[in-house]
Structures are given as structure tokens and as C-alpha cells.
Amino acid sequence: MKKTLILTIAILLFTLCLSAKETIQVGVVLPLSGNQAYLGEMARDGLLLKLKEVEGQTKYNYQIIFEDDAFEVRQTNTAILKFKNIDKVDVVCTMWGRGSEIALPLLKGSHILHLSTDRWFYSTATNDYVVGNPLDSYMDSMIALLEKYQYRRVAFLGNTDQGETLYEQLLRKRLKEANIELVDDTSLSQDARDVRTWVLKIRDLKPDAIIDCTVMPLGQIFRKQMKDIQYHTPIICADSTCLEVDPAYVNGECMIYPIGSTESWSSRFAAVYHKDPSYPAPQYYNTITSLIAACEHCDGKNKPTTSQIADGFKFINNLAGATGPLNFSPPNNVVTPVSYYFVKGSKAKTVSLGELYQLQHPTSNVH
């Protein structure tokens, strides 16, 4: 009897060992506190929704370890080192270009794969992948808008951030190719609070439009200071900043931004979280969806190596994401479309370029 029990236990343990799944650990650093906490919370919800949907259906288990950096460089740095040296994760996921700037040097030479969501700058680092829109796609949409509106003279305002500097550099090149004059090209520190000198300069230059690539609070400060001196000119928002600005300053503006989530995905999100999704929930859902697809493509039940996961990204084609199909674009990008938005109050509606023009020029018959 005792021998039979021991044998039975041994068989059960052996079976469990055979059936146990390897776990892919993913370290995600997000602003879960501070002024940008709403972004971190939405990103977290998007990630966790995907894990709920695939639970029990995958070859590997997926564990996410969250760290809050409050969008402060020192805390981001600390979180990356924790993921690398203490948690010993397989993948680190960071937000935008600022996260990559911090993470890539710290992860250099390690086995850890780096994932970035919606990053504008290009990198030649190994084991570094981006899920989101390449900068060229934003620029294509911007030039198409300027030509549709027959804007020939524009001004640019941005922040001194690597991603936005690259945007500025590519914008300058593309404007020149389109024979559109860049009458002013200014980047300011995020700490800037008084930009009236810049506003007065722009008023004198009389551009057809201002291309806004700032972050908060600068996005609201310059709009308020324009309104204070009763200076009005069209503003094209190249980021989501206008959705954070007091609606009194942005009503009727347009925005070029990643395409929103599909109706079916938005319904699934709302059913779980009892609220509507907003950026970057669908983008982070796309990120974890792409990672899981890359891992599941690997052969065998053993935990895949970093290079095997990296190879798996290359097979992403027409993958169902929160915003529609996801497709790999060499060398290291899983791409989604960008879209035009019309801002009304604090909400932004996805529209075509033709629809946007009609909304902003309601008496025009031009299509």
C-alpha cells in the first residue's frame, strides 16, 4: 500500500513537471503616481486585459511586474536596475522615447529584450523592439494636412526631448521638400512657464499655423498666453497634449495621433473596467499582444531565448490588436496606423482628412 502511494505520488509529480509551463517575466515601468498617473493606469489596464483574455490558452505563462516611476528619470533608472538585477526579468517594457533613452544603456549586454510603446527615435540596439507608429507615418499625415489646407508658412514649438528633436529634424526636411516655409523653430524646456516673448514673436511672423509638439504644462501655458493677448492662429497638435489642456483653449483644434481602438475592443475593455478606454490602453494591449505572439511562435516548451523571441516578432502579420491589424516592419517595428482627430471640448473624434477639413471649414465646398 505504502509503495503504491509513493509510486502514485511520484507519477503525479512527474506529470506535473512535464505539464508545467515556463514563465516569461515582463518588467513594465509606468507612471502610476504623479501628474501622468492617468497614462500609467490606462497602460496597466490594457496590459492586464490581454492577460485575462489569454489565460490558460498559451504555451507559456506571462507574468507582469509593475514599477511606478512617477515619470521621473531617477525612479525610471531605479526600476530598470531592479528588473535587471533583482527580478531578472526576460523583457523590459518602457514608455515612449524617454523610457528607451534610460533603459537601453542599462540593458546593454544583458539577455533582456527591450520593448517600447510609441517611440519616435530610431535605435540600432540589439534586442530592442517598438510597437507603435514610426515617425515617418506621423510626418506623412502632417504634410498631407498642410497641403490640403494650403498652409505655406508654419511655426514649430516643442520640448527639448530626444524624440521631439527628431520630430523637429524630420519635419524641417519634409517641409523643405514640400516647399512649405518653417518661419520659426523653437524647443523649450519642460520647466518653461513664461513664453510671452515667443508668442509675441510668432504673432509678428504671422504663420498660417503652429505645429504643437509640447507636453504639459507648456501646452496649456502657450495657448493661454496667446489668448491673453488675443492672438489666434490654427494649432495642429502633433501629440495628445491638447486632450490634457483646458477645453476652453483647444476647442476646434486638430490632432495627429495613433488610431483609436476598434469598437469591439473598446466594448471588451469597458465590460471589464466599467469605463471607456483612452490612450495608451490600446497601445499597451498591442504591445503585450505582439510580445505574446512572438513568444508563442517559438518552438518547444522550454523558455525561449531572447534571440528566439526577437525572431518571433518578424512573423507578426495581420495580428489582431486593439486598434486593428498589427504588422511587423523591419528592422524592429510592429506598426499601427495614425489618424486625424477633431477636438471638441476634452474629446477627440477620429476623422478622415476630408472630414477634418469640413469640420474646420464648414462653409467650404472643397473636398
KAUR-V100782 format. One line per field, one symbol per residue. phi: phi as a letter, one per 30 degrees, with the letter a starting at -180 (. if undefined). burial: # if it has 16 or more other C-alpha atoms within 10 Angstrom, else .. A space follows every 10 residues. Layout:
# KAUR-V100782
phi = ???
burial = ???
This chain:
# KAUR-V100782
phi = .ddddddddd dddddddddd cdcccbcccb dcbidceddd dddedddddd dddceiccdc dbccccbcch icedddeddd ddedccdhdc bccbcidddd eddeddceic dddcbbchcc dcbcddhbbb clcdeeddde dddddddddh dcbbcbbbcd beddddeddd eedddddchc dcdabbbbdd ddbbcddded ddeddhddac ccbccddeed edddddddch cbaebcdcad eddcdeedcb ejdcbcaedd dddddedddd ddchaddbec eddddddddd dddddddddi cdeddeddde ddddcdbhdd bdckdcbdbe cabccbdcbc bccbiccbcd bddddddddc bdcdcdb
burial = .......... .......... #..####### ##....#### ########## #.......## ##.#.##### #...###.## #.##...### ########## ####..#... ########## #.....#### #####.###. ###.##.... .########. #.###.##.. ##.##....# .###..#..# .....#.##. .##...#### ######.### ######.... ....###### ###.#.#.## ########## #...##.##. ......#### ########## ########.. ..##.#..## ####.#..#. ####.###.. .######### #####..#.# #.#.###.#. .......
